[in-house]
């Protein structure tokens, strides 16, 4: 699919430049890189190009672009020039250029590289400009330039460049199987994480319980996944779902901070026992090889299966305290008492009438549901085994959840 996309772009460019003799066109400019065969770059987020980086891990930039000769004559001594500057102060951090010049024949294309650069740990907005130069005078100089931008912020996550472009597919025969979808992160040094954020499509069926999980991932004849951490399930809220182009995220905290070991690769996923027909994960830009995966965990008589995705899932790691949780989860107006309890639990809300109540296990499975049209109710819990449960209520089109302990 990537090859098809590149071909279609090239065809459009060729048609637009048939009348030009000297005409180079720049395409697919990037500063990101991920290669499972050479994970030596110390960024931790290099499996995709991001628009926001946390200050604790400033990016290691690797500059490249595809150059198309859409003119009718060979272009000689073609070079890629790059500049990195702070767009707030106009301070230039780097002026770079390809180490080697190339000749590009008419109708051909070539990937040009212009070195690497480790960004300093300094807050700010930055701009990377790309410019192709050759011996000839380009007759259409506007398409020889490109500009990308990113930020280094105090935010606790790295954000991929694109919002929701598509959503996870419903696989025939897998509709009701538990599913996990996410991306690979290479961790350059020992780092502590508090949770995961995910962006789901507005085609997600509510109520939907999701959880976050981190695997250590190793590659040999196949892939080996070793579970490192898993969160409690959380009910998705309507306000965090995304239409096309949306960038809203749901915060999923771990019950305790998770320390990951430097020099290893981890697969960070968001899963749901409700299945891929209910949880519709948002997908953004094209993924690098081996960097994005869909996992179907062991279920009944089925063994675990893993499939590589061609697009990046809207899943990212949180590196600090989840200060945004209160903003991204509907305000908790649900009261449960007594808690802990035994035979009966009382529920009430100040947000309006409760339309529906669901009780979920800590694995996210619905074990009780009831239609309600009141701002309070009482539930007999004598048949529930001792343990932790999630009470989810639907009020004014929004799902709110809270944990309850049965003694």
C-alpha positions, -999 to 999 in steps of 0.1 A, spaced: 0 0 0 29 23 7 43 17 -28 9 24 -44 7 57 -25 41 67 -36 34 58 -72 2 78 -72 19 109 -59 47 106 -85 21 103 -113 4 135 -103 37 153 -100 48 140 -134 16 152 -152 19 187 -136 55 191 -148 56 177 -184 63 211 -199 93 218 -177 129 207 -186 145 212 -151 120 204 -124 127 186 -92 99 179 -67 104 172 -30 81 146 -13 78 126 19 101 148 39 107 134 74 129 137 105 117 104 121 133 70 119 127 35 132 147 5 123 145 -28 143 179 -37 128 196 -6 141 180 8 172 210 28 183 194 63 182 187 75 217 152 90 213 127 64 225 101 76 201 117 70 168 92 44 155 72 73 141 76 110 135 60 131 163 47 167 165 52 169 203 81 155 223 85 155 261 114 175 273 128 145 291 134 128 258 142 154 231 142 138 196 172 125 177 164 138 142 172 119 110 166 140 79 155 124 46 131 132 17 121 117 -17 132 137 -47 114 132 -80 127 144 -113 94 154 -130 112 173 -158 126 161 -191 163 164 -184 188 147 -161 195 169 -130 231 168 -118 248 172 -84 215 171 -65 218 178 -28 193 180 1 197 210 25 180 212 59 178 239 85 165 235 121 155 267 139 135 278 169 104 294 153 98 315 185 133 331 187 145 325 151 177 310 165 192 285 140 203 253 156 215 235 125 223 240 88 228 206 72 234 192 38 238 159 21 273 144 22 271 132 -13 256 147 -45 236 126 -70 224 128 -106 187 120 -111 175 110 -146 142 123 -160 113 103 -145 134 88 -117 132 94 -80 157 91 -52 158 92 -14 181 119 -2 195 121 33 210 150 51 225 136 83 212 136 119 209 160 148 203 155 185 179 182 197 188 199 230 164 195 260 150 230 256 113 240 255 101 256 224 86 253 189 109 242 162 108 242 124 127 220 99 130 233 64 140 211 34 154 224 1 167 206 -29 194 222 -50 210 211 -83 234 225 -109 205 235 -132 181 264 -125 149 248 -114 119 261 -135 94 253 -107 113 261 -75 82 261 -52 80 223 -52 117 219 -42 110 231 -6 91 217 24 86 226 60 78 205 91 74 216 126 73 201 161 74 212 198 94 202 228 70 207 258 65 198 294 37 175 282 42 139 295 37 121 262 49 123 226 21 130 201 21 116 165 17 141 138 -17 131 124 -51 128 140 -75 100 132 -71 90 96 -89 56 97 -99 31 123 -91 -5 132 -109 -30 110 -134 -56 121 -119 -89 112 -142 -116 101 -143 -144 127 -126 -122 153 -155 -98 161 -161 -110 197 -125 -120 206 -106 -98 231 -82 -75 212 -52 -53 219 -38 -26 195 -7 -5 199 28 6 189 64 -4 197 85 20 218 123 16 220 133 28 255 168 43 255 173 45 293 155 34 324 123 54 324 92 56 346 57 57 332 23 64 348 -1 53 322 -12 52 286 -34 74 264 -55 63 234 -76 79 208 -107 59 197 -130 63 168 -165 76 173 -177 43 159 -168 27 192 -199 11 208 -205 24 243 -202 14 270 -168 1 262 -143 -9 288 -106 -6 279 -73 -13 296 -36 -5 290 -9 -31 288 28 -31 283 47 -60 268 84 -64 264 88 -75 227 116 -96 213 121 -108 178 136 -141 167 119 -166 144 87 -149 155 78 -124 182 79 -130 219 57 -110 242 63 -108 280 37 -89 300 52 -61 321 22 -41 334 -15 -39 329 -40 -13 341 -75 -17 356 -103 -14 330 -118 20 324 -151 30 308 -146 51 276 -163 85 277 -182 99 247 -162 132 248 -129 114 240 -141 97 208 -129 110 175 -144 118 141 -120 120 111 -91 142 119 -99 142 156 -71 142 183 -89 135 216 -73 110 239 -86 89 269 -62 86 298 -57 51 313 -36 52 345 -17 23 360 -24 16 396 13 21 403 42 36 383 59 13 358 96 13 353 109 2 319 145 -9 313 166 10 289 179 -6 258 148 -27 252 117 -25 230 82 -25 244 48 -30 228 23 -6 244 -13 -16 237 -48 -6 246 -72 -36 248 -108 -45 253 -125 -78 262 -155 -64 244 -138 -72 211 -127 -55 180 -163 -50 169 -169 -27 200 -135 -9 205 -126 9 173 -91 22 176 -81 54 158 -53 50 133 -31 78 120 -1 79 97 16 50 79 36 28 103 73 18 99 79 -19 96 73 -39 128 63 -8 148 25 -12 150 5 -44 160 -29 -59 166 -29 -87 192 -56 -113 198 -48 -127 233 -55 -163 242 -93 -168 244 -112 -200 251 -97 -225 227 -78 -199 206 -41 -192 209 -26 -158 209 -22 -143 175 -3 -111 164 -7 -91 132 14 -62 119 -5 -30 112 3 -7 83 -9 24 103 1 39 136 -24 33 164 -34 64 184 -17 50 215 11 67 235 29 64 268 25 89 297 58 97 313 46 116 344 16 121 366 -17 120 346 -27 156 353 -51 155 324 -73 127 337 -99 149 353 -102 168 320 -106 137 298 -128 116 320 -164 127 326 -166 144 360 -174 118 387 -208 125 401 -215 89 409 -218 79 446 -216 43 457 -222 33 493 -214 15 514 -180 9 499 -166 -16 507 -199 -34 509 -215 -68 512 -251 -76 503 -263 -44 487 -249 -12 472 -267 21 468 -261 44 438 -269 81 432 -258 108 409 -262 146 408 -258 148 371 -293 137 361 -313 105 359 -294 72 355 -305 57 322 -286 24 324 -264 6 350 -237 -20 342 -215 -39 366 -182 -50 351 -154 -73 363 -119 -61 365 -113 -78 332 -139 -55 316 -167 -80 311 -203 -70 318 -218 -93 345 -249 -73 352 -270 -47 334 -302 -29 342 -323 -1 327 -330 27 352 -349 60 350 -340 77 383 -311 95 399 -307 68 425 -311 30 428 -301 0 449 -286 -32 437 -286 -66 454 -250 -78 454 -253 -110 474 -245 -132 444 -212 -114 436 -180 -130 448 -157 -110 470 -135 -87 449 -133 -54 429 -160 -44 405 -166 -14 382 -200 3 383 -208 22 351 -238 44 347 -252 61 315 -264 97 323 -273 122 296 -255 102 270 -222 100 290 -208 69 308 -193 74 342 -176 46 361 -164 40 397 -148 10 415 -166 -8 442 -153 -35 466 -173 -65 477 -161 -79 510 
